[in-house]
Amino acid sequence: MKVTVVGAGAVGASCAEYIAIKNFASEVVLLDIKEGYAEGKAMDLMQTASLNGFDTKITGVTNDYSKTANSDICVITSGIPRKPGMTREELIGINAGIVKNVSSSLIEHSPNTIMIVVSNPMDTMAYLVHKTTNLPKHKIIGMGGALDSARFKYRLAEALGGPISDVDGMVLGGHSDTGMIPLTRLATRNGVPVSEFLSEERLNTVKEDTKVGGATLTKLLGTSAWYAPGAAVSGLVQAIACDQKKMFPCSVLLEGEYGLNDISFGVPVILGKNGIEKIVDIELNQAEKDNMVSSAEAVRKVNDLLEL
């Protein structure tokens, strides 16, 4: 199993680290345009192998896509990160050009790869890959919902005063501060609805804190987060590589599902060796359906800025 991660910055390096530590891939290729940067990150990570007990080979390369040939899974993290006060949407002008060039270069050398898009604005960048490559739709996955759901579970466990292992919950919709839809109605603690433990007011606070999870970290760190995004990517990659049939919310191209068409948008899917093996249709109440429509409209406005 060969995995390529494009972009050796904080997010890309974290992806490579978590994938390697899980020890299911034979090789991870880390690629960056900055001379020697990916090579240095790869060397640093390989020097942890004996300490962390993994045998995955991590190779760093400078802008040489031939070294990514025959990758089973490719991850695109490249692009400029958010700065404090910057929305994900403001990144589109720069990152669209980067993602278009990167995706076409990867597919040239790995035409059968499964592609995971991390670059922001993530739903729009995933949509761009759908529109500018010949990959089938089940092989293009936007990462956002997996990360947003992890942040949701963190906030739920915080409110409950219990361990995260007790908590389950999902975030659907667009990967943006206004587009996320944390499904508090369906969130559980060991199978019991969290509404049995938390007031509606407290659940609303959890919901709002989740929606601004990325912006909160950007304000604290001065740039985008990297540990949780890297872990979210590694979870998706492992589910595909190991054919786990796990369910994650991901941004996928919809063609009628949830009443939406021609949009890459966050819904629950089953991930296995073929990429997206099934889009899971869950019953939403009217308020949740209305939120999905509003979120989709916001994503479409950003998509309209693409020069396709």
C-alpha positions in Angstrom: 0.0 0.0 0.0 1.5 3.3 -1.2 0.2 6.6 0.0 1.2 10.0 -1.3 0.7 13.2 0.7 1.2 16.5 -1.2 2.2 19.4 1.0 4.8 18.8 3.7 3.6 21.6 6.0 2.2 21.0 9.5 -1.0 19.2 8.2 0.8 17.1 5.6 3.6 16.1 7.9 1.0 15.1 10.6 -0.9 13.0 8.0 2.3 11.2 7.1 3.2 10.7 10.8 -0.1 9.2 11.8 -0.4 7.0 8.7 3.1 5.7 9.4 2.6 5.1 13.1 -0.5 3.0 12.3 1.8 0.7 10.3 -0.6 -0.4 7.6 1.1 1.3 4.6 4.4 0.1 3.1 5.4 3.5 1.9 4.3 7.2 2.4 5.7 9.7 -0.1 5.7 13.3 1.1 6.0 15.9 -1.7 6.5 19.6 -1.5 7.6 22.4 -3.8 10.1 23.9 -1.3 13.5 22.5 -2.0 14.6 19.9 0.6 11.6 20.6 2.9 9.8 17.3 2.3 13.1 15.4 2.4 13.9 16.9 5.8 10.5 16.2 7.2 10.7 12.6 6.0 14.1 12.1 7.5 13.0 13.5 10.8 9.9 11.2 10.8 12.0 8.1 9.8 14.2 8.8 12.8 11.2 8.2 15.0 10.5 4.7 13.5 12.5 2.7 16.0 11.1 4.7 18.9 7.4 4.5 17.7 7.7 1.0 16.4 6.7 1.3 12.7 8.1 -0.1 9.5 6.4 2.2 7.0 9.0 3.9 4.7 8.6 7.6 4.5 10.2 9.2 1.4 10.5 13.0 0.9 10.7 14.5 -2.6 10.8 18.0 -4.1 8.2 18.5 -6.7 9.0 15.2 -8.5 5.7 13.5 -9.2 7.3 10.5 -10.8 8.2 9.4 -7.3 4.5 9.2 -6.5 3.7 6.7 -9.3 1.3 3.9 -8.6 0.0 5.5 -5.3 -3.1 3.7 -4.1 -4.2 6.8 -2.2 -3.2 10.5 -2.7 -3.9 13.2 -0.1 -3.8 16.9 -1.1 -3.0 19.3 1.7 -1.2 21.9 -0.3 -2.2 25.5 -0.4 -2.0 28.5 1.9 -3.4 28.0 5.4 -5.9 30.3 7.1 -4.6 33.3 9.0 -6.6 34.9 11.9 -9.7 36.6 10.6 -9.5 34.9 7.2 -12.4 32.7 6.1 -11.9 29.4 4.3 -13.6 31.0 1.3 -11.0 33.8 1.0 -8.4 31.1 0.1 -10.1 30.1 -3.1 -8.3 32.2 -5.6 -4.8 30.9 -4.7 -5.7 27.3 -3.6 -7.9 26.5 -6.7 -4.9 26.8 -9.0 -2.7 24.8 -6.7 -5.2 22.0 -6.3 -5.9 21.8 -10.0 -2.3 21.4 -10.9 -1.5 19.0 -8.0 -4.5 16.7 -8.8 -3.7 16.5 -12.5 0.0 15.7 -11.8 -0.9 13.0 -9.3 -3.3 11.3 -11.7 -0.8 11.4 -14.6 1.4 9.0 -12.5 -1.4 7.2 -10.6 -4.5 7.1 -12.8 -6.3 4.6 -10.5 -5.7 6.4 -7.2 -8.2 7.4 -4.6 -7.9 11.1 -3.8 -8.5 12.7 -0.4 -8.8 16.5 -0.5 -7.9 18.5 2.6 -7.1 22.0 1.1 -9.6 24.7 1.9 -12.3 25.7 1.0 -12.5 22.0 1.1 -16.0 21.3 -0.4 -15.2 23.6 -3.3 -11.7 22.1 -3.8 -13.2 18.6 -3.8 -15.8 19.8 -6.4 -13.0 21.2 -8.5 -11.2 17.8 -8.6 -14.5 16.2 -9.7 -14.8 18.8 -12.5 -11.2 18.8 -13.8 -10.2 15.2 -13.6 -11.4 11.9 -15.0 -11.5 10.1 -11.6 -14.9 8.4 -10.9 -16.8 10.1 -8.1 -16.4 7.3 -5.6 -12.6 8.0 -5.7 -12.7 11.7 -4.7 -13.3 12.4 -1.0 -13.3 15.7 0.9 -12.0 15.2 4.4 -13.9 17.9 6.4 -16.7 16.0 8.0 -14.4 13.6 9.7 -12.5 16.4 11.3 -15.7 18.4 12.2 -17.2 15.3 13.8 -14.1 14.7 15.9 -14.3 18.3 17.2 -18.0 17.8 17.9 -17.3 14.7 20.0 -14.6 16.6 21.8 -17.1 19.3 22.7 -19.7 16.8 23.7 -17.3 14.9 26.0 -16.3 18.3 27.5 -19.9 19.2 28.2 -20.7 15.7 29.6 -17.6 15.6 31.8 -16.9 12.1 30.5 -14.5 10.3 28.2 -14.6 10.8 24.4 -14.8 7.0 24.0 -18.3 7.2 25.5 -19.5 9.7 22.9 -20.7 9.3 19.3 -21.9 12.0 16.9 -21.7 13.4 13.4 -21.4 16.7 11.6 -22.9 17.0 8.1 -23.0 19.9 5.7 -20.4 22.2 4.4 -16.9 22.5 6.0 -17.3 26.1 7.0 -18.0 28.1 10.2 -21.6 28.7 9.1 -22.3 25.5 7.0 -21.6 22.8 9.6 -24.6 20.9 10.9 -23.7 19.1 14.2 -26.5 16.5 14.7 -27.1 17.0 18.4 -30.4 15.1 18.1 -28.7 11.9 17.1 -25.6 12.2 19.3 -25.3 9.6 22.0 -23.4 8.6 25.1 -23.0 4.8 25.1 -26.2 4.6 23.0 -28.2 7.0 25.2 -29.2 10.3 23.6 -27.0 13.1 25.0 -30.2 15.1 25.5 -30.8 12.9 28.5 -27.7 14.4 30.1 -27.5 17.9 28.7 -30.0 20.8 28.5 -31.0 22.3 25.1 -29.1 25.4 26.0 -25.9 23.4 26.7 -26.3 21.5 23.5 -26.7 24.7 21.5 -23.4 25.9 23.1 -21.8 22.6 22.0 -23.1 23.1 18.5 -21.9 26.7 18.2 -18.5 25.8 19.6 -18.1 23.0 17.1 -19.0 25.2 14.2 -16.2 27.7 15.0 -13.8 25.0 16.0 -11.4 25.8 13.2 -11.6 29.5 13.7 -11.0 29.2 17.4 -7.8 27.3 16.8 -6.7 29.6 14.1 -7.0 32.5 16.5 -5.1 30.7 19.2 -2.3 29.3 17.0 -2.0 32.1 14.4 -2.6 29.5 11.6 -4.7 26.4 10.9 -4.6 23.4 13.2 -2.7 20.3 12.2 -2.9 17.4 14.7 -6.6 16.7 14.4 -6.7 17.3 10.6 -3.8 14.8 10.2 -5.5 12.3 12.5 -8.8 12.7 10.5 -6.9 12.0 7.2 -5.2 9.0 8.7 -8.5 7.6 9.8 -9.9 7.9 6.2 -6.8 6.4 4.6 -6.8 3.5 7.0 -10.5 2.7 6.4 -9.8 2.6 2.7 -6.4 0.8 2.8 -7.7 -1.9 5.3 -11.2 -2.2 3.7 -12.8 -1.4 7.1 -16.2 -0.4 5.8 -16.2 2.4 8.4 -18.7 5.2 8.3 -17.5 8.8 8.2 -19.1 12.1 7.2 -17.2 13.2 4.0 -17.6 15.7 1.2 -18.8 13.6 -1.8 -20.4 14.4 -5.1 -24.2 14.2 -4.7 -26.5 13.3 -7.5 -29.9 13.4 -5.9 -29.0 12.1 -2.5 -30.4 14.3 0.3 -32.2 16.2 -2.5 -29.0 17.8 -3.7 -27.3 17.7 -7.1 -24.0 18.7 -8.6 -22.3 19.6 -5.3 -19.6 18.1 -3.2 -21.1 18.1 0.3 -20.7 16.5 3.7 -22.9 13.4 4.2 -22.2 10.0 5.9 -20.5 7.4 3.7 -19.1 3.9 4.0 -15.4 3.8 3.2 -13.6 0.7 2.0 -11.1 -0.5 -0.6 -13.0 1.2 -3.5 -13.2 4.5 -1.7 -16.8 5.6 -1.2 -18.7 2.3 -1.2 -22.1 3.8 -0.2 -23.7 7.1 0.6 -25.8 6.5 3.8 -29.2 8.1 3.7 -30.3 9.0 7.2 -33.7 10.4 8.2 -33.4 14.1 9.0 -36.1 16.2 10.6 -37.4 19.3 8.9 -35.0 21.7 10.7 -32.0 19.6 9.8 -33.2 19.4 6.1 -33.6 23.2 6.1 -30.1 23.6 7.5 -28.7 21.2 4.8 -30.3 23.4 2.1 -28.9 26.6 3.5 -25.5 25.1 3.9 -25.6 23.8 0.3 -26.5 27.2 -1.0 -23.5 28.7 0.8 -21.2 26.1 -0.7 -22.6 26.8 -4.2 -21.8 30.5 -3.9 -18.2 29.6 -3.3 -18.2 27.1 -6.2 -19.5 29.9 -8.4 -16.2 31.6 -7.9 -14.3 28.8 -9.6 -13.2 29.4 -13.2 -14.1 26.0 -14.7 
